[in-house]
Amino acid sequence: MKRKFSASFKTQVAIEAIKGLKTINQIASEFEIHPNQVTDWKKLFLSNCESVFSKGEEKKVKHQDDQTAKLYEKIGKLEVENDFLKKKLFPNSR
């Protein structure tokens, strides 16, 4: 039977490994997991830690993209209305 570990448990193990105060084997023994698992979680944590600081930027960019899409939609509607009104007001101008 495979054991499942919570994200907070994995984070705790990874942080212990990053601190470097104990060996990988000591950490594995303390948390009752295989040393390879400690190493894998440490690598995974370090490879994804940049996302912690970029989430705010991603939200900001997404918000700007959403606003831009809404504005383009509004421009499109206004162009259609404008064309319709031109045809009604000036039917022989073409």
C-alpha positions in Angstrom: 0.0 0.0 0.0 1.4 3.4 -1.0 1.5 6.1 1.5 0.2 9.6 0.6 1.8 12.7 2.1 0.2 16.2 2.4 1.7 19.2 0.7 2.6 20.7 4.1 4.5 17.5 5.2 6.4 17.5 1.9 7.2 21.2 2.4 8.4 20.6 5.9 10.7 17.8 4.8 12.1 19.8 1.8 12.8 22.8 4.1 14.7 20.7 6.6 16.8 19.3 3.7 17.4 22.8 2.3 18.5 24.1 5.8 21.4 21.6 5.7 21.6 21.2 9.4 21.0 17.4 9.2 22.0 14.9 6.6 19.5 13.5 4.2 19.6 10.2 6.0 18.9 11.8 9.4 15.9 13.7 7.9 14.6 10.5 6.2 14.9 8.7 9.5 13.2 11.4 11.5 10.2 11.6 9.1 10.2 7.8 8.4 10.6 8.1 4.6 13.2 6.9 2.1 16.2 9.2 1.6 15.5 9.4 -2.1 12.1 10.9 -1.3 13.8 13.6 0.7 16.1 14.4 -2.2 13.2 14.4 -4.7 11.0 16.7 -2.7 13.9 19.1 -2.1 14.6 19.3 -5.9 10.9 19.8 -6.6 10.6 22.5 -4.0 13.7 24.4 -5.3 12.6 24.1 -8.9 9.1 25.6 -8.1 9.9 28.1 -5.4 10.1 30.9 -7.9 6.4 30.7 -8.5 5.8 31.9 -4.9 7.0 35.3 -5.9 5.5 35.5 -9.4 1.9 34.7 -8.5 1.1 38.4 -8.0 2.6 39.2 -11.3 0.6 36.5 -13.1 -2.6 37.8 -11.5 -1.8 41.3 -12.6 -1.1 40.2 -16.2 -4.3 38.1 -16.3 -6.3 41.0 -15.0 -4.8 43.3 -17.7 -5.5 40.7 -20.4 -9.1 40.4 -19.2 -9.5 44.2 -19.3 -7.9 44.3 -22.8 -10.3 41.6 -24.0 -13.3 43.5 -22.7 -12.1 46.8 -24.3 -11.6 45.1 -27.7 -15.1 43.6 -27.4 -16.6 47.0 -26.7 -14.7 48.5 -29.6 -16.1 45.8 -31.9 -19.6 46.5 -30.7 -19.2 50.3 -31.2 -17.8 49.7 -34.7 -20.9 47.6 -35.6 -23.2 50.3 -34.2 -21.3 53.0 -36.0 -21.5 51.2 -39.4 -25.2 50.6 -38.8 -25.9 54.2 -38.1 -23.8 55.4 -41.1 -25.9 53.1 -43.4 -29.2 54.5 -41.9 -28.2 58.1 -41.9 -26.3 58.2 -45.2 -27.8 55.4 -47.4 -26.4 56.8 -50.7 -22.9 57.5 -49.5 -21.4 54.3 -50.9 
